[in-house]
Amino acid sequence: MLMARKIPIFKRWAPEWLIKIILFAMTLPGIIIFFLPLANISAAAGYYGCEPADIQFAVALFYAGYVGFYSLERRFFSFLAAKEYFLIFTTLQILACLICYYTHEIYILFPVRFLQGMLFAGNVNLSLTLIFTRLSSERGREISFSVFFGILICALPFNNLITADLIDSYNFNIVYKTAIFSYLPGLMFLTLTMSNYRPHARFPLYKLDWESFVLFSIILVLVGYITIFGQEYYWLEDHRIMGSVIGIIVLGGISVFRQNAIKRAYIDLRVFRYRNFRVGLLVLFIMYICRFTSGITNNYFATELHLDPFHISYINIFNLSGLVLGVIIACCMVLQKKKIQYIWVPGFLMLLLFHALMYYSFDVQANEFNYFIPLCIQGLGVGLLMVPTIIFIISSVPASIGPSAAAAALAIRYLGFCISIALINFYELFEKSRHYNAFQDHLTAVDPAVKNFLHQQAARLMAKGMSEDHAVKAANKLLMGRMNIQDHVRFAMDYYEMMAWLLSASLLLILLFPYLNRTALYLKSRRLSPA
């Protein structure tokens, strides 16, 4: 409380509990619009007249803006008073949502989404920095850290839950109007409760490292472009993908040379000298690839089980509850100073169990009750791993380069998100083709089972009044439809099997390297903004 009064950013009459609620509330609308287009990809693609891959790219652009601007944003915090900063960035975010609401053009949406990511970085970093400075104890900082990341990883199932009814009743753009109104209460409270106090001298903005920001952001956007559209354009056979790869190599080389040459690096590359830091990044990367396999499950619910978005969002409540429980347990274990292996092993075991259960649960016909427990287990695993892994990464380096470690962790999370999309796209096409060809080799007109199926379907259709010629053609189409369903189920099983092997290898890595426990899990800096 004493520390809170030494930094009079808020007016004296505002109670501490209200200030913390307001600061957390200011991050919520940004977290919601982060994955908003993924709430219903089909509805979003239909509204903007584009392909589902374009909607995925819109999310990647938001993520790229967040990652790219993260390290540059700190200078704006030093230049502007906290109240000015909040009001300017929140007003710009509302204007960006307004553009998203009115536009039907995907090529207008793309740059606006990148801008929203930049504004989200500013809003989140300032909110959490102010929360951290008001918490004198390590326990308070780690709880705040856990609450933020708990909200962040719950964004996708939470969005599905709150937008299913809206998108079904209105056009897709209604979600942006909802986001606009969700910003207004926090904006009003901030205007009333914040003073114009400036914690630092007003440093001019003439030495901003815009060059590093532009280089880094272009690399991030190109990574997203390659991973999302690569499969569609046949990877390196297309000149756009080849040009993007060459661009990443050239710009990456320039960026590394520049970071080593300048006095104040955008991201201090010394963080990569620390072994536990590198191991932490690898664990985070694997966790992010495995985390987004839940998208295959949701797609299976929609295509094979024919569940509507309402039912899918309700089923994901179990995933949401698992995430919340996992974050709470992880926070308690971090506060109790448990060794990192005691947190990672149960977390990865949960993810391994989820993939094993789903492997045996995929079928052309199933009861949705079978998936409640696996989805809860998946949420529990992700919730256990997320916060301790990021704290482990930041704790692995000296406090002076902690912000660079946080920025690197954020970049790895973005890379994991993009690579998971690329893997699913590639594996889906490859496995579906392989199984389709295998079925064609075995299903012939003389096969007794095939002949029996075609005869039954044709007889059933003719009984409904269809002519014999049309009934025979329709029966063949029904057979092809059954084959396509089997292809998708087999692809899902094969992908989950691959993830299970990856998780098994990760568990072995964690168990065989005892030096991981030498890094104590604690946040060293009260000024650190989590990535």
C-alpha positions, 0 to 999 in steps of 0.5 A, a space after each residue: 500500500 505504501 508503494 502504491 501511494 508513492 506513485 500517485 498515478 491514480 487519485 487518492 480517493 480510488 481504492 486499491 481493489 478498484 484500481 486493480 480491477 480497472 487495469 485488468 479490465 482494460 486488457 480484456 477487450 484486447 484479449 477478446 479481439 485477439 482471436 475474434 476472427 477464429 470464433 467462427 471462421 466460416 462466418 468470418 470468411 463469408 462476411 469478408 468474401 475470402 478464404 478461411 486461410 485469409 481469416 487465419 492470416 488476419 489473426 497472425 497479423 494481430 499477433 505479429 503486430 503484438 510481437 513486433 511492437 512489444 520492445 518498441 512500446 516501452 519508449 512511448 510509456 516513457 514519453 507519455 503520462 500514463 493517463 494520456 497513454 491509456 486514452 490515446 491507445 484505447 481511443 485508437 483501438 476503438 477506431 480500429 474496431 470501428 473500421 473492422 465493423 464497417 469494412 467488407 474488404 479483407 485487404 482493409 482488414 489486414 493492416 487494421 489487424 496489424 495496428 490492433 496488435 500494436 495497440 494491444 501490446 501498448 495497452 497490455 504492457 502498461 496495464 500490467 506494468 502499473 499492476 506490478 508496481 503496485 504489488 510489493 510482494 513477489 506473490 502478488 506479481 506472480 498471481 497477477 502474471 497468472 491471471 493475465 495468462 489465464 485470461 489469454 489462454 482462455 480467449 479462444 474457448 471464451 470467444 466461441 462461447 460468447 459469440 456463438 449466439 451473436 454470430 448466428 443472429 447477426 452479421 459477423 461484424 457485430 462482434 466488433 461493435 460488441 468490442 467497441 462497447 466493451 472498451 467504454 466502461 474502462 475508458 470512463 473509469 480511467 478518465 475519472 480515476 487517473 491523475 496526470 502524474 508522469 513517473 519519468 522525465 519526458 524523454 523525446 521520441 527522436 531516437 526510436 529504433 524504428 528500423 529494428 521494429 520494421 525489420 522484425 515486423 516484416 519477418 514476422 508477417 512473412 513467417 505468418 504468410 508462408 506458414 498459412 498460405 504455403 500449402 495452398 501455393 505448393 510451398 517453394 514451387 510458388 514464386 511468392 513463397 520462395 520470395 518470402 523465404 529469401 526475404 526472411 533469410 536476408 532480413 534475418 541476417 541484417 537484423 542479427 548484424 544490426 542487433 550486435 552492432 547497435 548500443 541498445 539492442 531491440 532484443 538483446 541476443 545475449 539471452 540465447 547464451 543461457 542453456 535453460 533459456 533455450 530449453 524453456 523456449 523449446 518446451 514453450 514451442 512444443 506446448 504451443 504446437 500441441 495446444 492448437 490441435 484442439 482446432 482439429 477436434 472442433 472441426 471434427 465436431 462440426 463436420 463428422 458429428 454435425 454439431 452446430 456452433 452452439 453445441 461446440 461452444 458448450 462442449 468447450 466449457 469443459 476445456 475452459 474449466 480445465 484451463 482455469 483449474 490448470 492455471 490456478 494449480 500452476 500458480 500455487 506450485 510456482 508460489 510454493 517454489 516447486 521444481 520445474 520438472 514437477 510442473 512440466 511432467 504432469 502438464 505434458 502427461 495431461 496433454 499426452 493423455 488427451 491425445 491418446 484418449 482422442 485417438 481412440 475416441 475419433 469415429 464416424 458416429 459418437 456421443 458428445 459426452 465422450 469428449 467432456 473429460 478429454 477436453 477438460 484434461 487438455 485444458 488442465 495440461 495447457 493451464 499447468 504449462 503456460 505460466 510456469 514455462 514463461 516464468 522459467 524462461 524469464 528467470 533463466 536470464 539476468 534481470 537486466 535482459 529480462 525484457 528481451 527474454 520476454 520478447 523472445 518468448 512472445 516471438 516463440 509463441 507466435 512461431 508455435 501458432 503459425 507452425 501449428 497451422 502449417 503442420 495441420 494444413 500439410 498433414 491434412 492434405 497429405 493424410 487425406 490423399 493417402 487414405 483416399 487412395 488406400 480406400 480406392 484400392 480396396 473398394 471396388 465394384 465387385 467387393 461384397 460389402 460395397 455391392 451390399 451398401 450400394 444396393 441398400 442405399 439405392 433401394 432405400 432411395 427408390 422406396 422414397 420415389 427416386 428413379 432407378 438411374 438417379 438412385 444408383 448415382 446418388 448411392 455412389 455419391 453417398 459412398 464417396 461421402 462416407 469415404 471422405 468422412 473416413 479420410 478426415 477421421 483417419 487424418 485426425 487420428 494420425 495427427 494426434 498420434 504424431 503429437 503423442 510421440 512428440 509429447 513422449 519425446 518431450 517428457 523424456 527430455 524433461 526427465 533426463 536433464 536434472 539441471 533444469 531445476 537449477 533455475 528458481 521460478 520467480 519474477 526478479 523485476 517489478 518493472 517487467 511486463 510479461 510477454 
